[in-house]
Amino acid sequence: MATVADLMEIIGPPTKPASAVDWAAIEAETGLVFPSDYKAWAARYADIQLNGFLYVNRPYGDGAAREYGIHRTGQLRSLIEEWDTIDLVDDEGRETEVPPFPLYPESGGVYPWGSTDNGDYLLWLTGPDPEQWTIVITDGKTWWHYPGSLMDFLVGIMSRKVRCPLFPEDFPDGTDVEEYTPEDHDRIRAEHGL
C-alpha cells in the first residue's frame, strides 16, 4: 500500500502549512470514518492541484463536510437518476453497463475527495472499513473504478504506472504541484468577485 511518503518522493514536500483537521467533528457530521492515508496526507498538505489538472481537497470543516458530500453526489444523482445502468469503463477503455454505484449519504455510497479541470468527480467507494475504500472516477456519464487506496491511486497516476481512461492521454506530463490554503482560496474568490 502506497503512503504519503511515496507521494512526497514524486511531488516533493509541502511548501505551505496544512491547517489542523477536526476529524472527530467531521466524522461525526458525515457518519464516515476516513482512511488513514487521507488523514496522513491532510496532516501534511494544503489542498493541491497536480500537474495543472487534478485537485485533491482537504476535508471541509465547520459543518460543511456532509453538506459538500451531499451537494457533489446530488449533482451525480441528477445525471444518473433516469438510468438503470451506468457505463463502467475498464483500464483498456472497454465499456460495460452495470448498476449505478450508491451515492452518499446512502450506505456504501461514493463520497468526493477531489475533481479535475475537466469537471470529473474523484470519489471514494465507501464501506465499513475505511482502509478498504477504493477509488471511483466519473465525468457523470462514464465511470471507472480503481481497486486501490487514495495513495495507491495518486502515486500510481503521478508515476504513470496507473492510467485512468477518463483522463487526457498526456496526464501527467510533469510533477508540478500548486498548493492552496484557505487564505489562497479566499484571495482567489475575491479576485474573481465571488
Secondary structure as the mmCIF struct_conf table of DSSP 4:
data_model
#
loop_
_struct_conf.conf_type_id
_struct_conf.id
_struct_conf.beg_label_comp_id
_struct_conf.beg_label_asym_id
_struct_conf.beg_label_seq_id
_struct_conf.end_label_comp_id
_struct_conf.end_label_asym_id
_struct_conf.end_label_seq_id
HELX_RH_AL_P HELX_RH_AL_P1 VAL A 4 ILE A 11
BEND BEND1 THR A 15 LYS A 16
HELX_LH_PP_P HELX_LH_PP_P1 PRO A 17 ALA A 20
HELX_RH_AL_P HELX_RH_AL_P2 TRP A 23 THR A 30
TURN_TY1_P TURN_TY1_P1 GLY A 31 GLY A 31
HELX_RH_AL_P HELX_RH_AL_P3 SER A 36 ARG A 44
STRN STRN1 ASP A 47 LEU A 50
TURN_TY1_P TURN_TY1_P2 ASN A 51 PHE A 53
STRN STRN2 LEU A 54 VAL A 56
HELX_LH_PP_P HELX_LH_PP_P2 ASN A 57 TYR A 60
TURN_TY1_P TURN_TY1_P3 GLY A 61 ALA A 64
HELX_RH_AL_P HELX_RH_AL_P4 ALA A 65 ILE A 80
TURN_TY1_P TURN_TY1_P4 GLU A 81 GLU A 82
BEND BEND2 ASP A 84 ASP A 84
STRN STRN3 ILE A 86 VAL A 89
TURN_TY1_P TURN_TY1_P5 ASP A 91 GLU A 92
BEND BEND3 GLY A 93 GLY A 93
STRN STRN4 GLU A 95 VAL A 98
HELX_LH_PP_P HELX_LH_PP_P3 PRO A 99 PRO A 102
STRN STRN5 LEU A 103 LEU A 103
TURN_TY1_P TURN_TY1_P6 TYR A 104 PRO A 105
BEND BEND4 GLU A 106 GLU A 106
TURN_TY1_P TURN_TY1_P7 SER A 107 GLY A 108
STRN STRN6 VAL A 110 THR A 116
TURN_TY1_P TURN_TY1_P8 ASP A 117 ASN A 118
STRN STRN7 TYR A 121 LEU A 125
BEND BEND5 PRO A 128 PRO A 128
HELX_RH_3T_P HELX_RH_3T_P1 PRO A 130 GLN A 132
STRN STRN8 THR A 134 THR A 138
BEND BEND6 GLY A 140 LYS A 141
STRN STRN9 THR A 142 TYR A 146
BEND BEND7 GLY A 148 GLY A 148
HELX_RH_AL_P HELX_RH_AL_P5 LEU A 150 MET A 158
TURN_TY1_P TURN_TY1_P9 SER A 159 ARG A 160
BEND BEND8 LYS A 161 VAL A 162
TURN_TY1_P TURN_TY1_P10 PRO A 165 LEU A 166
BEND BEND9 PHE A 167 PHE A 167
TURN_TY1_P TURN_TY1_P11 GLU A 169 ASP A 170
BEND BEND10 ASP A 173 GLY A 174
STRN STRN10 VAL A 177 TYR A 180
HELX_RH_AL_P HELX_RH_AL_P6 PRO A 182 GLU A 191
TURN_TY1_P TURN_TY1_P12 HIS A 192 GLY A 193
#
